[in-house]
Amino acid sequence: MIRLTKDSETFTGVKFVIAALDKNKDAFPHKKNLYVKDGVMTGTDGKRLHQFNENELFPDARPWERSTFENGYYEVVKNNKSEVIIEKIDLDYDYPDYEDAGIFWELQEAKKIIQPAENPDTFYSSIVRVMDETVSVKHVYINDCLCLDEFTAWIAENSAEKPLILTNGSKRAAIMPYRIQ
């Protein structure tokens, strides 16, 4: 079992990934558990994907010193404001290959919006105004990111077909848009 408190350097990164997990206990294993591969922790509910890259948090560390987490699945045992407890579990289940799916597309071809530190509430409306008029993203998904840190939004030219990307150093999120009826 791994216990993280607010004082831990990895605490906000792990909480960020947990925010994207499916809360339904009957969900597929990859939607209700954290997955770690080579220092990158991933969580998804199928509509959004959050990642925390521990390697970027400790860039000067030697490879064997970087990762607190072994490769594999982790179950969230406890998650509150001051403490997170996760436990490595054995699952014979292949995690979906998000890299081959092209979820994190080339950001240099995107419109960039930087979250205003003095008024983060305007960030969501700034994002939606730039997106294709036929789509939007759930406000709660943006808030799940902003409650932990400041982010930069990246919106593709064809935002109806590609996810909204939010980045902040060692954390990134891909949020799928939905069609407005």
C-alpha positions, 0 to 999 in steps of 0.5 A: 500500500502507498500512502500519500499526504498533502506534504508528498510531492506526488499528492496533487498529481495522483489526486489529479488522475483519480479525478478522471476515474469512473465512480461506478463499481461495475466499470471496466478495470481500466476505468475504475483503477489507476494504471502506471507504466514507466512512471506515467500514471493514467486514469480515465472514465472513457470521456476524459483521460488524466495523466501524471508523469512522475518523470517530469516532476523529478527530471534530475533524478536518476532513472531508478530514483524517479518512480514511486510507483511500480508498473501495473494497476492500483486500486484507490483505497482512500481519497480525501483532502489530506490523504490518498491511499492506493494499493497495487493489484494484480489484473490480467487486463490490457490497458487501452493504448491511448498513444496509438489512438492519437489522443494527445495530438500535436499541440503546435497546431492548436489555439492556446488559452492560458488560465488567468490566475486572478480569475479561473472562472472565466477559463471555461467560457474562454475555452468554449468560445474558441471551440467549434460551435457544435460541441462543448465540454463538461464544466465539471471536467474542467473544474476537476483539473482547476481545483488542483492547479493552473492549466493551459488549454489547447484547442484543435482547429477541428475541435469537434473531432479532437479532445481538448488538451489541458497541460501543466508540467507533469500533468495533462488531460484529454477531454472529449467534446460532446455534440450540442443538440 
